[in-house]
Amino acid sequence: MWLALVSTELLTVIAMLALLVGVPLFVVGVIAVFSAYVRFDAEQYLEEVDASEGEQVGGDDERR
């Protein structure tokens, strides 16, 4: 009910400030989550590549 007592200009200013702060925070959060996922996936892929190279190198040594 108190919302009806607040002027529309004040509500507009509050909404604009919320958008000016909220939208960039949301975008930065999405970018942070995406970059963390890419980093995690890349680390897993590199571990798999290292493991497969280690198996190939180890297999070559046993044949000689």
PQR file with spaces between the fields and no chain letter, atoms N, CA, C, O and H, PARSE charges and radii, in Angstrom:
ATOM       1  N    MET     1       0.822   -1.190    0.000 -0.4000 1.5000
ATOM       2  CA   MET     1       0.000    0.000    0.000 -0.0000 2.0000
ATOM       3  C    MET     1       0.866    1.254    0.000  0.5500 1.7000
ATOM       4  O    MET     1       0.483    2.285   -0.552 -0.5500 1.4000
ATOM       5  N    TRP     2       2.031    1.154    0.623 -0.4000 1.5000
ATOM       6  CA   TRP     2       2.915    2.315    0.676 -0.0000 2.0000
ATOM       7  C    TRP     2       3.426    2.675   -0.707  0.5500 1.7000
ATOM       8  O    TRP     2       3.850    3.807   -0.937 -0.5500 1.4000
ATOM       9  H    TRP     2       2.342    0.316    1.071  0.4000 1.0000
ATOM      10  N    LEU     3       3.389    1.718   -1.635 -0.4000 1.5000
ATOM      11  CA   LEU     3       3.874    1.965   -2.992 -0.0000 2.0000
ATOM      12  C    LEU     3       3.041    3.033   -3.692  0.5500 1.7000
ATOM      13  O    LEU     3       3.551    3.759   -4.544 -0.5500 1.4000
ATOM      14  H    LEU     3       3.045    0.798   -1.449  0.4000 1.0000
ATOM      15  N    ALA     4       1.782    3.130   -3.341 -0.4000 1.5000
ATOM      16  CA   ALA     4       0.922    4.147   -3.947 -0.0000 2.0000
ATOM      17  C    ALA     4       1.284    5.552   -3.468  0.5500 1.7000
ATOM      18  O    ALA     4       0.954    6.537   -4.130 -0.5500 1.4000
ATOM      19  H    ALA     4       1.368    2.540   -2.649  0.4000 1.0000
ATOM      20  N    LEU     5       1.948    5.647   -2.341 -0.4000 1.5000
ATOM      21  CA   LEU     5       2.321    6.953   -1.801 -0.0000 2.0000
ATOM      22  C    LEU     5       3.613    7.502   -2.421  0.5500 1.7000
ATOM      23  O    LEU     5       3.904    8.691   -2.289 -0.5500 1.4000
ATOM      24  H    LEU     5       2.216    4.847   -1.803  0.4000 1.0000
ATOM      25  N    VAL     6       4.382    6.648   -3.091 -0.4000 1.5000
ATOM      26  CA   VAL     6       5.653    7.061   -3.682 -0.0000 2.0000
ATOM      27  C    VAL     6       5.382    7.654   -5.057  0.5500 1.7000
ATOM      28  O    VAL     6       4.544    7.154   -5.807 -0.5500 1.4000
ATOM      29  H    VAL     6       4.146    5.682   -3.199  0.4000 1.0000
ATOM      30  N    SER     7       6.092    8.714   -5.374 -0.4000 1.5000
ATOM      31  CA   SER     7       5.870    9.369   -6.668 -0.0000 2.0000
ATOM      32  C    SER     7       6.379    8.484   -7.809  0.5500 1.7000
ATOM      33  O    SER     7       7.263    7.648   -7.625 -0.5500 1.4000
ATOM      34  H    SER     7       6.772    9.121   -4.764  0.4000 1.0000
ATOM      35  N    THR     8       5.805    8.690   -8.968 -0.4000 1.5000
ATOM      36  CA   THR     8       6.190    7.886  -10.126 -0.0000 2.0000
ATOM      37  C    THR     8       7.612    8.195  -10.575  0.5500 1.7000
ATOM      38  O    THR     8       8.298    7.321  -11.107 -0.5500 1.4000
ATOM      39  H    THR     8       5.087    9.369   -9.117  0.4000 1.0000
ATOM      40  N    GLU     9       8.059    9.425  -10.367 -0.4000 1.5000
ATOM      41  CA   GLU     9       9.425    9.767  -10.753 -0.0000 2.0000
ATOM      42  C    GLU     9      10.436    8.990   -9.917  0.5500 1.7000
ATOM      43  O    GLU     9      11.454    8.526  -10.431 -0.5500 1.4000
ATOM      44  H    GLU     9       7.503   10.135   -9.935  0.4000 1.0000
ATOM      45  N    LEU    10      10.149    8.854   -8.632 -0.4000 1.5000
ATOM      46  CA   LEU    10      11.051    8.111   -7.760 -0.0000 2.0000
ATOM      47  C    LEU    10      11.082    6.633   -8.153  0.5500 1.7000
ATOM      48  O    LEU    10      12.142    6.008   -8.165 -0.5500 1.4000
ATOM      49  H    LEU    10       9.322    9.230   -8.214  0.4000 1.0000
ATOM      50  N    LEU    11       9.915    6.086   -8.471 -0.4000 1.5000
ATOM      51  CA   LEU    11       9.872    4.694   -8.910 -0.0000 2.0000
ATOM      52  C    LEU    11      10.640    4.503  -10.210  0.5500 1.7000
ATOM      53  O    LEU    11      11.308    3.485  -10.395 -0.5500 1.4000
ATOM      54  H    LEU    11       9.054    6.594   -8.460  0.4000 1.0000
ATOM      55  N    THR    12      10.550    5.477  -11.113 -0.4000 1.5000
ATOM      56  CA   THR    12      11.287    5.400  -12.365 -0.0000 2.0000
ATOM      57  C    THR    12      12.789    5.430  -12.111  0.5500 1.7000
ATOM      58  O    THR    12      13.537    4.670  -12.726 -0.5500 1.4000
ATOM      59  H    THR    12      10.008    6.303  -10.963  0.4000 1.0000
ATOM      60  N    VAL    13      13.229    6.293  -11.221 -0.4000 1.5000
ATOM      61  CA   VAL    13      14.658    6.384  -10.890 -0.0000 2.0000
ATOM      62  C    VAL    13      15.139    5.084  -10.251  0.5500 1.7000
ATOM      63  O    VAL    13      16.220    4.592  -10.574 -0.5500 1.4000
ATOM      64  H    VAL    13      12.621    6.911  -10.723  0.4000 1.0000
ATOM      65  N    ILE    14      14.342    4.536   -9.354 -0.4000 1.5000
ATOM      66  CA   ILE    14      14.715    3.276   -8.708 -0.0000 2.0000
ATOM      67  C    ILE    14      14.793    2.153   -9.737  0.5500 1.7000
ATOM      68  O    ILE    14      15.717    1.340   -9.695 -0.5500 1.4000
ATOM      69  H    ILE    14      13.464    4.936   -9.092  0.4000 1.0000
ATOM      70  N    ALA    15      13.838    2.098  -10.656 -0.4000 1.5000
ATOM      71  CA   ALA    15      13.854    1.066  -11.691 -0.0000 2.0000
ATOM      72  C    ALA    15      15.060    1.223  -12.608  0.5500 1.7000
ATOM      73  O    ALA    15      15.684    0.230  -12.981 -0.5500 1.4000
ATOM      74  H    ALA    15      13.087    2.757  -10.690  0.4000 1.0000
ATOM      75  N    MET    16      15.392    2.447  -12.972 -0.4000 1.5000
ATOM      76  CA   MET    16      16.552    2.675  -13.839 -0.0000 2.0000
ATOM      77  C    MET    16      17.840    2.270  -13.138  0.5500 1.7000
ATOM      78  O    MET    16      18.712    1.651  -13.748 -0.5500 1.4000
ATOM      79  H    MET    16      14.885    3.254  -12.669  0.4000 1.0000
ATOM      80  N    LEU    17      17.963    2.613  -11.866 -0.4000 1.5000
ATOM      81  CA   LEU    17      19.162    2.222  -11.122 -0.0000 2.0000
ATOM      82  C    LEU    17      19.261    0.702  -10.986  0.5500 1.7000
ATOM      83  O    LEU    17      20.345    0.128  -11.084 -0.5500 1.4000
ATOM      84  H    LEU    17      17.255    3.116  -11.370  0.4000 1.0000
ATOM      85  N    ALA    18      18.123    0.066  -10.761 -0.4000 1.5000
ATOM      86  CA   ALA    18      18.123   -1.394  -10.661 -0.0000 2.0000
ATOM      87  C    ALA    18      18.567   -2.020  -11.977  0.5500 1.7000
ATOM      88  O    ALA    18      19.319   -2.995  -11.977 -0.5500 1.4000
ATOM      89  H    ALA    18      17.242    0.532  -10.681  0.4000 1.0000
ATOM      90  N    LEU    19      18.111   -1.470  -13.095 -0.4000 1.5000
ATOM      91  CA   LEU    19      18.532   -1.992  -14.392 -0.0000 2.0000
ATOM      92  C    LEU    19      19.998   -1.692  -14.676  0.5500 1.7000
ATOM      93  O    LEU    19      20.713   -2.534  -15.218 -0.5500 1.4000
ATOM      94  H    LEU    19      17.500   -0.678  -13.095  0.4000 1.0000
ATOM      95  N    LEU    20      20.443   -0.504  -14.314 -0.4000 1.5000
ATOM      96  CA   LEU    20      21.840   -0.135  -14.556 -0.0000 2.0000
ATOM      97  C    LEU    20      22.806   -0.994  -13.750  0.5500 1.7000
ATOM      98  O    LEU    20      23.940   -1.219  -14.175 -0.5500 1.4000
ATOM      99  H    LEU    20      19.862    0.181  -13.873  0.4000 1.0000
ATOM     100  N    VAL    21      22.370   -1.470  -12.602 -0.4000 1.5000
ATOM     101  CA   VAL    21      23.226   -2.320  -11.778 -0.0000 2.0000
ATOM     102  C    VAL    21      22.947   -3.798  -12.044  0.5500 1.7000
ATOM     103  O    VAL    21      23.880   -4.595  -12.140 -0.5500 1.4000
ATOM     104  H    VAL    21      21.449   -1.288  -12.257  0.4000 1.0000
ATOM     105  N    GLY    22      21.689   -4.162  -12.163 -0.4000 1.5000
ATOM     106  CA   GLY    22      21.312   -5.566  -12.280 -0.0000 2.0000
ATOM     107  C    GLY    22      21.706   -6.220  -13.586  0.5500 1.7000
ATOM     108  O    GLY    22      22.208   -7.344  -13.587 -0.5500 1.4000
ATOM     109  H    GLY    22      20.932   -3.513  -12.085  0.4000 1.0000
ATOM     110  N    VAL    23      21.488   -5.542  -14.688 -0.4000 1.5000
ATOM     111  CA   VAL    23      21.791   -6.139  -15.994 -0.0000 2.0000
ATOM     112  C    VAL    23      23.289   -6.393  -16.154  0.5500 1.7000
ATOM     113  O    VAL    23      23.666   -7.495  -16.552 -0.5500 1.4000
ATOM     114  H    VAL    23      21.080   -4.630  -14.687  0.4000 1.0000
ATOM     115  N    PRO    24      24.161   -5.421  -15.862 -0.5600 1.5000
ATOM     116  CA   PRO    24      25.596   -5.728  -15.976  0.2800 2.0000
ATOM     117  C    PRO    24      26.047   -6.848  -15.032  0.5500 1.7000
ATOM     118  O    PRO    24      26.891   -7.664  -15.403 -0.5500 1.4000
ATOM     119  N    LEU    25      25.494   -6.892  -13.824 -0.4000 1.5000
ATOM     120  CA   LEU    25      25.851   -7.981  -12.916 -0.0000 2.0000
ATOM     121  C    LEU    25      25.423   -9.331  -13.477  0.5500 1.7000
ATOM     122  O    LEU    25      26.155  -10.314  -13.364 -0.5500 1.4000
ATOM     123  H    LEU    25      24.809   -6.229  -13.524  0.4000 1.0000
ATOM     124  N    PHE    26      24.248   -9.380  -14.076 -0.4000 1.5000
ATOM     125  CA   PHE    26      23.775  -10.618  -14.685 -0.0000 2.0000
ATOM     126  C    PHE    26      24.682  -11.032  -15.841  0.5500 1.7000
ATOM     127  O    PHE    26      25.046  -12.202  -15.957 -0.5500 1.4000
ATOM     128  H    PHE    26      23.653   -8.581  -14.168  0.4000 1.0000
ATOM     129  N    VAL    27      25.044  -10.085  -16.689 -0.4000 1.5000
ATOM     130  CA   VAL    27      25.905  -10.391  -17.839 -0.0000 2.0000
ATOM     131  C    VAL    27      27.275  -10.870  -17.369  0.5500 1.7000
ATOM     132  O    VAL    27      27.805  -11.847  -17.898 -0.5500 1.4000
ATOM     133  H    VAL    27      24.748   -9.134  -16.595  0.4000 1.0000
ATOM     134  N    VAL    28      27.847  -10.195  -16.387 -0.4000 1.5000
ATOM     135  CA   VAL    28      29.151  -10.606  -15.860 -0.0000 2.0000
ATOM     136  C    VAL    28      29.051  -11.996  -15.234  0.5500 1.7000
ATOM     137  O    VAL    28      29.969  -12.805  -15.376 -0.5500 1.4000
ATOM     138  H    VAL    28      27.416   -9.401  -15.958  0.4000 1.0000
ATOM     139  N    GLY    29      27.969  -12.274  -14.558 -0.4000 1.5000
ATOM     140  CA   GLY    29      27.772  -13.600  -13.974 -0.0000 2.0000
ATOM     141  C    GLY    29      27.691  -14.688  -15.025  0.5500 1.7000
ATOM     142  O    GLY    29      28.287  -15.753  -14.863 -0.5500 1.4000
ATOM     143  H    GLY    29      27.224  -11.617  -14.443  0.4000 1.0000
ATOM     144  N    VAL    30      26.962  -14.433  -16.097 -0.4000 1.5000
ATOM     145  CA   VAL    30      26.854  -15.416  -17.180 -0.0000 2.0000
ATOM     146  C    VAL    30      28.218  -15.648  -17.821  0.5500 1.7000
ATOM     147  O    VAL    30      28.591  -16.789  -18.090 -0.5500 1.4000
ATOM     148  H    VAL    30      26.478  -13.568  -16.227  0.4000 1.0000
ATOM     149  N    ILE    31      28.959  -14.576  -18.064 -0.4000 1.5000
ATOM     150  CA   ILE    31      30.293  -14.714  -18.662 -0.0000 2.0000
ATOM     151  C    ILE    31      31.219  -15.490  -17.726  0.5500 1.7000
ATOM     152  O    ILE    31      32.002  -16.321  -18.187 -0.5500 1.4000
ATOM     153  H    ILE    31      28.656  -13.649  -17.845  0.4000 1.0000
ATOM     154  N    ALA    32      31.141  -15.235  -16.432 -0.4000 1.5000
ATOM     155  CA   ALA    32      31.989  -15.937  -15.467 -0.0000 2.0000
ATOM     156  C    ALA    32      31.673  -17.427  -15.435  0.5500 1.7000
ATOM     157  O    ALA    32      32.583  -18.256  -15.411 -0.5500 1.4000
ATOM     158  H    ALA    32      30.504  -14.560  -16.057  0.4000 1.0000
ATOM     159  N    VAL    33      30.396  -17.768  -15.435 -0.4000 1.5000
ATOM     160  CA   VAL    33      30.007  -19.183  -15.420 -0.0000 2.0000
ATOM     161  C    VAL    33      30.444  -19.861  -16.708  0.5500 1.7000
ATOM     162  O    VAL    33      30.954  -20.981  -16.668 -0.5500 1.4000
ATOM     163  H    VAL    33      29.656  -17.095  -15.454  0.4000 1.0000
ATOM     164  N    PHE    34      30.257  -19.210  -17.842 -0.4000 1.5000
ATOM     165  CA   PHE    34      30.644  -19.791  -19.123 -0.0000 2.0000
ATOM     166  C    PHE    34      32.151  -19.990  -19.201  0.5500 1.7000
ATOM     167  O    PHE    34      32.614  -21.040  -19.646 -0.5500 1.4000
ATOM     168  H    PHE    34      29.843  -18.301  -17.874  0.4000 1.0000
ATOM     169  N    SER    35      32.918  -19.000  -18.774 -0.4000 1.5000
ATOM     170  CA   SER    35      34.374  -19.130  -18.850 -0.0000 2.0000
ATOM     171  C    SER    35      34.883  -20.201  -17.888  0.5500 1.7000
ATOM     172  O    SER    35      35.846  -20.901  -18.200 -0.5500 1.4000
ATOM     173  H    SER    35      32.543  -18.147  -18.412  0.4000 1.0000
ATOM     174  N    ALA    36      34.252  -20.335  -16.730 -0.4000 1.5000
ATOM     175  CA   ALA    36      34.643  -21.397  -15.800 -0.0000 2.0000
ATOM     176  C    ALA    36      34.348  -22.762  -16.393  0.5500 1.7000
ATOM     177  O    ALA    36      35.137  -23.692  -16.225 -0.5500 1.4000
ATOM     178  H    ALA    36      33.470  -19.766  -16.477  0.4000 1.0000
ATOM     179  N    TYR    37      33.222  -22.897  -17.086 -0.4000 1.5000
ATOM     180  CA   TYR    37      32.900  -24.171  -17.723 -0.0000 2.0000
ATOM     181  C    TYR    37      33.889  -24.491  -18.831  0.5500 1.7000
ATOM     182  O    TYR    37      34.338  -25.631  -18.949 -0.5500 1.4000
ATOM     183  H    TYR    37      32.581  -22.142  -17.223  0.4000 1.0000
ATOM     184  N    VAL    38      34.231  -23.501  -19.643 -0.4000 1.5000
ATOM     185  CA   VAL    38      35.185  -23.727  -20.732 -0.0000 2.0000
ATOM     186  C    VAL    38      36.542  -24.132  -20.161  0.5500 1.7000
ATOM     187  O    VAL    38      37.185  -25.044  -20.682 -0.5500 1.4000
ATOM     188  H    VAL    38      33.866  -22.576  -19.547  0.4000 1.0000
ATOM     189  N    ARG    39      36.979  -23.465  -19.102 -0.4000 1.5000
ATOM     190  CA   ARG    39      38.267  -23.804  -18.476 -0.0000 2.0000
ATOM     191  C    ARG    39      38.238  -25.227  -17.925  0.5500 1.7000
ATOM     192  O    ARG    39      39.192  -25.983  -18.110 -0.5500 1.4000
ATOM     193  H    ARG    39      36.457  -22.724  -18.680  0.4000 1.0000
ATOM     194  N    PHE    40      37.155  -25.593  -17.251 -0.4000 1.5000
ATOM     195  CA   PHE    40      37.027  -26.936  -16.692 -0.0000 2.0000
ATOM     196  C    PHE    40      37.046  -27.983  -17.796  0.5500 1.7000
ATOM     197  O    PHE    40      37.728  -29.001  -17.678 -0.5500 1.4000
ATOM     198  H    PHE    40      36.380  -24.979  -17.101  0.4000 1.0000
ATOM     199  N    ASP    41      36.305  -27.737  -18.863 -0.4000 1.5000
ATOM     200  CA   ASP    41      36.246  -28.679  -19.974 -0.0000 2.0000
ATOM     201  C    ASP    41      37.603  -28.807  -20.654  0.5500 1.7000
ATOM     202  O    ASP    41      38.004  -29.907  -21.034 -0.5500 1.4000
ATOM     203  H    ASP    41      35.752  -26.909  -18.958  0.4000 1.0000
ATOM     204  N    ALA    42      38.310  -27.699  -20.812 -0.4000 1.5000
ATOM     205  CA   ALA    42      39.633  -27.738  -21.439 -0.0000 2.0000
ATOM     206  C    ALA    42      40.616  -28.522  -20.576  0.5500 1.7000
ATOM     207  O    ALA    42      41.423  -29.286  -21.106 -0.5500 1.4000
ATOM     208  H    ALA    42      37.985  -26.805  -20.504  0.4000 1.0000
ATOM     209  N    GLU    43      40.563  -28.350  -19.268 -0.4000 1.5000
ATOM     210  CA   GLU    43      41.458  -29.096  -18.387 -0.0000 2.0000
ATOM     211  C    GLU    43      41.189  -30.590  -18.476  0.5500 1.7000
ATOM     212  O    GLU    43      42.123  -31.392  -18.504 -0.5500 1.4000
ATOM     213  H    GLU    43      39.908  -27.730  -18.837  0.4000 1.0000
ATOM     214  N    GLN    44      39.915  -30.968  -18.520 -0.4000 1.5000
ATOM     215  CA   GLN    44      39.588  -32.387  -18.659 -0.0000 2.0000
ATOM     216  C    GLN    44      40.086  -32.936  -19.990  0.5500 1.7000
ATOM     217  O    GLN    44      40.629  -34.039  -20.041 -0.5500 1.4000
ATOM     218  H    GLN    44      39.156  -30.317  -18.498  0.4000 1.0000
ATOM     219  N    TYR    45      39.907  -32.180  -21.059 -0.4000 1.5000
ATOM     220  CA   TYR    45      40.352  -32.624  -22.377 -0.0000 2.0000
ATOM     221  C    TYR    45      41.866  -32.791  -22.408  0.5500 1.7000
ATOM     222  O    TYR    45      42.374  -33.774  -22.946 -0.5500 1.4000
ATOM     223  H    TYR    45      39.466  -31.283  -21.017  0.4000 1.0000
ATOM     224  N    LEU    46      42.591  -31.829  -21.829 -0.4000 1.5000
ATOM     225  CA   LEU    46      44.053  -31.925  -21.815 -0.0000 2.0000
ATOM     226  C    LEU    46      44.525  -33.112  -20.982  0.5500 1.7000
ATOM     227  O    LEU    46      45.514  -33.755  -21.336 -0.5500 1.4000
ATOM     228  H    LEU    46      42.179  -31.030  -21.392  0.4000 1.0000
ATOM     229  N    GLU    47      43.845  -33.412  -19.892 -0.4000 1.5000
ATOM     230  CA   GLU    47      44.196  -34.592  -19.102 -0.0000 2.0000
ATOM     231  C    GLU    47      43.980  -35.863  -19.906  0.5500 1.7000
ATOM     232  O    GLU    47      44.793  -36.785  -19.832 -0.5500 1.4000
ATOM     233  H    GLU    47      43.042  -32.890  -19.604  0.4000 1.0000
ATOM     234  N    GLU    48      42.889  -35.929  -20.678 -0.4000 1.5000
ATOM     235  CA   GLU    48      42.638  -37.097  -21.519 -0.0000 2.0000
ATOM     236  C    GLU    48      43.705  -37.233  -22.597  0.5500 1.7000
ATOM     237  O    GLU    48      44.167  -38.339  -22.879 -0.5500 1.4000
ATOM     238  H    GLU    48      42.228  -35.181  -20.738  0.4000 1.0000
ATOM     239  N    VAL    49      44.099  -36.114  -23.200 -0.4000 1.5000
ATOM     240  CA   VAL    49      45.128  -36.152  -24.238 -0.0000 2.0000
ATOM     241  C    VAL    49      46.456  -36.597  -23.638  0.5500 1.7000
ATOM     242  O    VAL    49      47.153  -37.426  -24.224 -0.5500 1.4000
ATOM     243  H    VAL    49      43.724  -35.216  -22.971  0.4000 1.0000
ATOM     244  N    ASP    50      46.809  -36.058  -22.482 -0.4000 1.5000
ATOM     245  CA   ASP    50      48.058  -36.463  -21.830 -0.0000 2.0000
ATOM     246  C    ASP    50      48.037  -37.945  -21.479  0.5500 1.7000
ATOM     247  O    ASP    50      49.039  -38.641  -21.643 -0.5500 1.4000
ATOM     248  H    ASP    50      46.243  -35.385  -22.006  0.4000 1.0000
ATOM     249  N    ALA    51      46.900  -38.426  -20.999 -0.4000 1.5000
ATOM     250  CA   ALA    51      46.795  -39.837  -20.640 -0.0000 2.0000
ATOM     251  C    ALA    51      46.916  -40.719  -21.876  0.5500 1.7000
ATOM     252  O    ALA    51      47.579  -41.755  -21.830 -0.5500 1.4000
ATOM     253  H    ALA    51      46.086  -37.862  -20.866  0.4000 1.0000
ATOM     254  N    SER    52      46.290  -40.325  -22.973 -0.4000 1.5000
ATOM     255  CA   SER    52      46.373  -41.142  -24.188 -0.0000 2.0000
ATOM     256  C    SER    52      47.776  -41.095  -24.783  0.5500 1.7000
ATOM     257  O    SER    52      48.236  -42.096  -25.331 -0.5500 1.4000
ATOM     258  H    SER    52      45.752  -39.482  -23.010  0.4000 1.0000
ATOM     259  N    GLU    53      48.464  -39.965  -24.691 -0.4000 1.5000
ATOM     260  CA   GLU    53      49.846  -39.882  -25.168 -0.0000 2.0000
ATOM     261  C    GLU    53      50.758  -40.727  -24.290  0.5500 1.7000
ATOM     262  O    GLU    53      51.690  -41.360  -24.786 -0.5500 1.4000
ATOM     263  H    GLU    53      48.090  -39.152  -24.246  0.4000 1.0000
ATOM     264  N    GLY    54      50.497  -40.738  -23.004 -0.4000 1.5000
ATOM     265  CA   GLY    54      51.292  -41.558  -22.093 -0.0000 2.0000
ATOM     266  C    GLY    54      51.127  -43.036  -22.382  0.5500 1.7000
ATOM     267  O    GLY    54      52.091  -43.798  -22.297 -0.5500 1.4000
ATOM     268  H    GLY    54      49.740  -40.224  -22.601  0.4000 1.0000
ATOM     269  N    GLU    55      49.917  -43.449  -22.723 -0.4000 1.5000
ATOM     270  CA   GLU    55      49.681  -44.847  -23.073 -0.0000 2.0000
ATOM     271  C    GLU    55      50.379  -45.206  -24.372  0.5500 1.7000
ATOM     272  O    GLU    55      50.948  -46.292  -24.489 -0.5500 1.4000
ATOM     273  H    GLU    55      49.134  -42.831  -22.792  0.4000 1.0000
ATOM     274  N    GLN    56      50.345  -44.313  -25.347 -0.4000 1.5000
ATOM     275  CA   GLN    56      50.996  -44.583  -26.629 -0.0000 2.0000
ATOM     276  C    GLN    56      52.504  -44.654  -26.458  0.5500 1.7000
ATOM     277  O    GLN    56      53.148  -45.537  -27.026 -0.5500 1.4000
ATOM     278  H    GLN    56      49.883  -43.431  -25.252  0.4000 1.0000
ATOM     279  N    VAL    57      53.070  -43.750  -25.694 -0.4000 1.5000
ATOM     280  CA   VAL    57      54.518  -43.753  -25.471 -0.0000 2.0000
ATOM     281  C    VAL    57      54.911  -45.002  -24.696  0.5500 1.7000
ATOM     282  O    VAL    57      55.917  -45.636  -25.012 -0.5500 1.4000
ATOM     283  H    VAL    57      52.547  -43.034  -25.233  0.4000 1.0000
ATOM     284  N    GLY    58      54.139  -45.356  -23.699 -0.4000 1.5000
ATOM     285  CA   GLY    58      54.426  -46.559  -22.920 -0.0000 2.0000
ATOM     286  C    GLY    58      54.315  -47.808  -23.768  0.5500 1.7000
ATOM     287  O    GLY    58      55.102  -48.739  -23.592 -0.5500 1.4000
ATOM     288  H    GLY    58      53.322  -44.841  -23.441  0.4000 1.0000
ATOM     289  N    GLY    59      53.371  -47.856  -24.670 -0.4000 1.5000
ATOM     290  CA   GLY    59      53.213  -49.000  -25.563 -0.0000 2.0000
ATOM     291  C    GLY    59      54.375  -49.138  -26.520  0.5500 1.7000
ATOM     292  O    GLY    59      54.781  -50.259  -26.829 -0.5500 1.4000
ATOM     293  H    GLY    59      52.731  -47.100  -24.813  0.4000 1.0000
ATOM     294  N    ASP    60      54.920  -48.044  -26.996 -0.4000 1.5000
ATOM     295  CA   ASP    60      56.064  -48.088  -27.901 -0.0000 2.0000
ATOM     296  C    ASP    60      57.301  -48.609  -27.185  0.5500 1.7000
ATOM     297  O    ASP    60      58.094  -49.339  -27.778 -0.5500 1.4000
ATOM     298  H    ASP    60      54.590  -47.134  -26.745  0.4000 1.0000
ATOM     299  N    ASP    61      57.476  -48.248  -25.927 -0.4000 1.5000
ATOM     300  CA   ASP    61      58.646  -48.698  -25.176 -0.0000 2.0000
ATOM     301  C    ASP    61      58.596  -50.202  -24.932  0.5500 1.7000
ATOM     302  O    ASP    61      59.638  -50.857  -24.921 -0.5500 1.4000
ATOM     303  H    ASP    61      56.832  -47.654  -25.445  0.4000 1.0000
ATOM     304  N    GLU    62      57.417  -50.754  -24.738 -0.4000 1.5000
ATOM     305  CA   GLU    62      57.293  -52.180  -24.470 -0.0000 2.0000
ATOM     306  C    GLU    62      57.584  -53.004  -25.711  0.5500 1.7000
ATOM     307  O    GLU    62      58.060  -54.134  -25.599 -0.5500 1.4000
ATOM     308  H    GLU    62      56.570  -50.222  -24.748  0.4000 1.0000
ATOM     309  N    ARG    63      57.310  -52.469  -26.883 -0.4000 1.5000
ATOM     310  CA   ARG    63      57.545  -53.209  -28.125 -0.0000 2.0000
ATOM     311  C    ARG    63      59.035  -53.320  -28.443  0.5500 1.7000
ATOM     312  O    ARG    63      59.445  -54.283  -29.090 -0.5500 1.4000
ATOM     313  H    ARG    63      56.923  -51.552  -26.974  0.4000 1.0000
ATOM     314  N    ARG    64      59.835  -52.390  -28.020 -0.4000 1.5000
ATOM     315  CA   ARG    64      61.261  -52.375  -28.378 -0.0000 2.0000
ATOM     316  C    ARG    64      62.011  -53.309  -27.544  0.5500 1.7000
ATOM     317  O    ARG    64      63.226  -53.435  -27.698 -0.5500 1.4000
ATOM     318  H    ARG    64      59.502  -51.608  -27.494  0.4000 1.0000
